[in-house]
């Protein structure tokens, strides 16, 4: 799988952002807000993480990095269109895994990402498919490493 994030996969201009905000569908989560404008182009991602979310650039960049990584992993599965994620203040103190899970949840609620078709007794809303779980980031802790 291609791990790059080319310009064609980004929402870049003010016009594109305005089109998504004005004509797109909005779905909210306590950590993030997703604006999705379906069109005939491949999936593209735009991020808005303001200083109100985190006054430190390091914190804002951590949020953006986590969301871009999840988008890269899900891009082949996503419906066509432009996606803009707006971070909310609680995102600054959230773990990367929580941010990515919130993103997956928003995509599924919007209908842009297929939900699991696996059988079982759990309702689809409770069950999360292995193919679209949040991407693991960072090194494993010492508790996760099996003894040699």
C-alpha positions as CSV (number, residue, x, y, z in Angstrom):
1,X,0.0,0.0,0.0
2,X,1.2,3.5,-0.9
3,X,2.1,5.3,2.4
4,X,2.6,8.8,0.8
5,X,0.2,11.7,1.2
6,X,0.3,13.4,-2.3
7,X,-1.2,16.7,-3.1
8,X,-4.1,15.0,-4.9
9,X,-5.1,13.5,-1.5
10,X,-5.3,16.9,0.2
11,X,-7.9,19.7,0.4
12,X,-5.6,22.6,-0.1
13,X,-7.3,25.8,-1.3
14,X,-9.7,28.2,0.4
15,X,-12.2,27.5,-2.3
16,X,-12.1,23.8,-1.6
17,X,-12.5,24.3,2.1
18,X,-15.4,26.7,1.5
19,X,-17.1,24.2,-0.8
20,X,-16.9,21.5,1.9
21,X,-18.1,23.7,4.7
22,X,-20.9,25.3,2.7
23,X,-22.2,22.3,0.8
24,X,-21.0,19.3,2.8
25,X,-22.6,17.1,5.4
26,X,-21.5,17.6,9.0
27,X,-21.2,14.9,11.7
28,X,-20.0,15.7,15.2
29,X,-18.1,13.9,17.9
30,X,-16.8,15.3,21.2
31,X,-13.2,15.2,19.8
32,X,-13.7,16.0,16.1
33,X,-16.2,17.4,13.6
34,X,-16.3,15.9,10.1
35,X,-17.4,17.8,7.1
36,X,-17.8,15.7,4.0
37,X,-18.7,16.9,0.5
38,X,-19.2,13.9,-1.9
39,X,-18.0,14.5,-5.5
40,X,-16.5,12.6,-8.4
41,X,-12.8,13.0,-7.2
42,X,-10.8,10.5,-5.1
43,X,-10.9,11.0,-1.3
44,X,-9.1,14.1,-0.1
45,X,-8.4,15.2,3.4
46,X,-8.2,18.7,4.9
47,X,-7.4,19.4,8.6
48,X,-8.3,22.4,10.8
49,X,-6.6,22.4,14.2
50,X,-6.6,25.9,15.7
51,X,-4.7,27.4,18.5
52,X,-7.9,27.2,20.6
53,X,-7.5,23.4,20.5
54,X,-3.8,23.5,21.6
55,X,-1.7,26.6,21.9
56,X,1.5,24.6,21.2
57,X,2.4,23.7,17.7
58,X,3.7,20.3,18.8
59,X,0.3,19.4,20.1
60,X,-1.5,20.6,17.0
61,X,0.9,18.7,14.8
62,X,0.5,15.5,16.8
63,X,-3.3,15.6,16.2
64,X,-2.8,16.2,12.5
65,X,-0.2,13.5,12.2
66,X,-2.5,10.9,13.8
67,X,-5.5,11.8,11.6
68,X,-3.4,11.8,8.4
69,X,-2.0,8.4,9.3
70,X,-5.5,7.0,9.8
71,X,-6.7,8.6,6.5
72,X,-3.9,7.0,4.6
73,X,-4.8,3.6,5.9
74,X,-8.5,4.1,5.1
75,X,-8.3,6.0,1.8
76,X,-8.8,2.9,-0.5
77,X,-12.0,2.1,1.4
78,X,-13.5,5.6,1.5
79,X,-16.3,7.0,-0.7
80,X,-15.2,9.7,-3.2
81,X,-15.2,13.3,-2.0
82,X,-13.5,15.9,0.2
83,X,-13.2,15.3,4.0
84,X,-12.4,18.1,6.4
85,X,-11.8,17.3,10.0
86,X,-12.0,20.1,12.6
87,X,-10.4,19.3,15.9
88,X,-12.1,20.3,19.1
89,X,-10.4,21.3,22.4
90,X,-10.7,17.9,24.1
91,X,-8.6,16.5,21.2
92,X,-5.5,18.1,22.7
93,X,-5.5,15.8,25.7
94,X,-6.8,12.7,23.9
95,X,-4.6,9.7,23.0
96,X,-3.7,9.1,19.4
97,X,-5.8,5.9,19.5
98,X,-8.8,7.8,20.7
99,X,-8.5,10.4,17.9
100,X,-8.2,7.7,15.3
101,X,-11.2,5.8,16.7
102,X,-13.2,9.0,16.6
103,X,-12.3,9.5,13.0
104,X,-13.3,6.0,12.0
105,X,-16.6,6.4,14.0
106,X,-17.4,9.6,12.2
107,X,-16.7,8.1,8.8
108,X,-19.0,5.1,9.5
109,X,-21.8,7.4,10.8
110,X,-21.5,9.5,7.7
111,X,-21.8,6.5,5.5
112,X,-18.4,7.1,3.8
113,X,-16.8,4.0,5.2
114,X,-18.5,0.6,5.0
115,X,-19.3,-1.0,8.3
116,X,-18.5,-4.6,9.0
117,X,-20.5,-7.3,7.2
118,X,-19.1,-10.0,9.4
119,X,-21.6,-12.3,11.1
120,X,-22.0,-12.7,14.8
121,X,-24.5,-11.9,17.5
122,X,-23.2,-8.4,18.3
123,X,-25.0,-5.5,16.7
124,X,-23.0,-3.7,13.9
125,X,-22.8,-0.5,16.0
126,X,-20.9,-2.3,18.8
127,X,-18.7,-4.4,16.6
128,X,-15.7,-2.8,14.9
129,X,-14.1,-4.6,12.0
130,X,-10.4,-5.4,12.1
131,X,-9.8,-3.8,8.7
132,X,-10.9,-0.4,9.9
133,X,-9.7,-0.2,13.5
134,X,-7.4,2.7,14.4
135,X,-3.9,2.4,13.2
136,X,-1.4,1.6,15.9
137,X,1.2,4.3,16.4
138,X,4.4,4.4,18.4
139,X,6.4,1.7,20.0
140,X,4.9,-1.1,22.0
141,X,5.2,-0.7,25.8
142,X,7.3,-3.2,27.7
143,X,4.1,-4.9,28.8
144,X,3.1,-5.7,25.2
145,X,6.4,-7.5,24.4
146,X,6.4,-11.2,25.0
147,X,9.2,-12.6,27.0
148,X,12.1,-14.3,25.0
